[in-house]
Structure formats: structure tokens, C-alpha cells
């Protein structure tokens, strides 16, 4: 499940790297956020697999919606929300 999450998150983020970078949400920033989210998801998988699966489904929905707009800011906002949720 974790490898699927990593592939989906990475694929969605990489699909947006080809677009022009926005001042606050550059490709590098998105990569850092994706790495942070991946680390948090891996830690959650070890402690609470059920919650990790729930968050993973939410992540897939929000990242797909954000990526479909082609808006890097929306992707960064979705990543921020997921990171904050995992920090709780």
C-alpha cells in the first residue's frame, strides 16, 4: 500500500513539474512536501495501518483533483492539508 501511495503521489507531483514554476510553489517545494508526506505516511503505516489507508484514499482524491486543474498552488495546498492531518 505504501509503495502505491508513493507512486501515485510522485506521479501526480511530477506531472506538474513540467509546468512553469509559481513563486511560492516551485517544483522543489512540491518535491519537499511530497517527501515529507511520504515519510509521514510510512510512519503511520507502521503504527496505524487503518488510518494510513483512510488518509491514502483521501490523498488520492485530493491530489487527483488538484493535479487535474494543472494548478501547482492547488497541489501544494493539498499536500499541506494532508501533512497537517498526519501531524495531528
C-alpha positions as CSV (number, residue, x, y, z in Angstrom):
1,X,0.0,0.0,0.0
2,X,2.8,2.4,0.9
3,X,4.6,1.8,-2.5
4,X,1.3,2.5,-4.3
5,X,0.9,5.8,-2.3
6,X,4.5,6.8,-3.2
7,X,4.0,6.1,-6.9
8,X,0.7,8.0,-7.0
9,X,2.0,11.0,-5.1
10,X,5.2,11.1,-7.1
11,X,3.4,10.7,-10.4
12,X,1.0,13.5,-9.7
13,X,3.7,15.8,-8.4
14,X,6.0,15.0,-11.4
15,X,3.2,15.7,-13.8
16,X,3.1,19.2,-12.6
17,X,6.9,19.8,-12.6
18,X,6.8,20.3,-16.4
19,X,4.6,23.4,-15.9
20,X,6.0,26.9,-15.1
21,X,7.0,27.2,-11.5
22,X,4.9,29.5,-9.3
23,X,6.8,31.8,-6.9
24,X,5.7,30.0,-3.7
25,X,5.1,26.6,-5.1
26,X,8.1,25.6,-7.1
27,X,9.0,22.1,-8.3
28,X,11.5,21.9,-5.4
29,X,8.9,22.9,-2.8
30,X,6.5,20.3,-4.2
31,X,9.2,17.7,-4.0
32,X,10.0,18.6,-0.4
33,X,6.3,18.4,0.5
34,X,5.9,15.1,-1.2
35,X,8.9,13.6,0.6
36,X,7.6,14.9,3.9
37,X,4.2,13.4,3.2
38,X,5.7,10.1,2.2
39,X,7.7,9.9,5.4
40,X,4.6,10.6,7.5
41,X,2.6,8.0,5.6
42,X,5.3,5.4,6.1
43,X,5.4,6.2,9.8
44,X,1.6,6.0,10.0
45,X,1.6,2.6,8.2
46,X,3.8,1.2,10.9
47,X,1.6,2.5,13.7
48,X,-1.9,2.7,12.4
49,X,-2.4,0.9,9.0
50,X,-6.2,1.5,9.0
51,X,-5.8,5.3,9.4
52,X,-3.0,5.2,6.8
53,X,-5.4,3.6,4.3
54,X,-8.1,6.2,5.1
55,X,-5.6,9.1,4.7
56,X,-4.3,7.5,1.5
57,X,-7.7,7.3,-0.1
58,X,-8.3,11.0,0.8
59,X,-4.9,11.8,-0.6
60,X,-5.6,10.2,-3.9
61,X,-8.9,12.1,-4.2
62,X,-7.5,15.5,-3.3
63,X,-4.2,15.1,-5.3
64,X,-6.1,13.9,-8.4
65,X,-8.5,16.8,-8.2
66,X,-5.7,19.3,-7.6
67,X,-3.5,17.9,-10.4
68,X,-6.4,17.8,-12.9
69,X,-6.5,21.6,-12.7
70,X,-2.8,21.9,-13.6
71,X,-2.5,24.4,-10.8
72,X,0.7,24.0,-8.8
73,X,-0.7,26.1,-5.9
74,X,-3.7,23.7,-5.6
75,X,-1.3,20.7,-5.4
76,X,0.8,22.4,-2.8
77,X,-2.3,23.3,-0.8
78,X,-3.5,19.7,-1.0
79,X,-0.1,18.5,0.2
80,X,-0.1,21.0,3.1
81,X,-3.6,19.8,4.2
82,X,-2.5,16.1,4.1
83,X,0.7,16.9,6.0
84,X,-1.2,18.8,8.7
85,X,-3.7,16.0,9.0
86,X,-0.9,13.5,9.6
87,X,0.7,15.8,12.2
88,X,-2.4,15.7,14.4
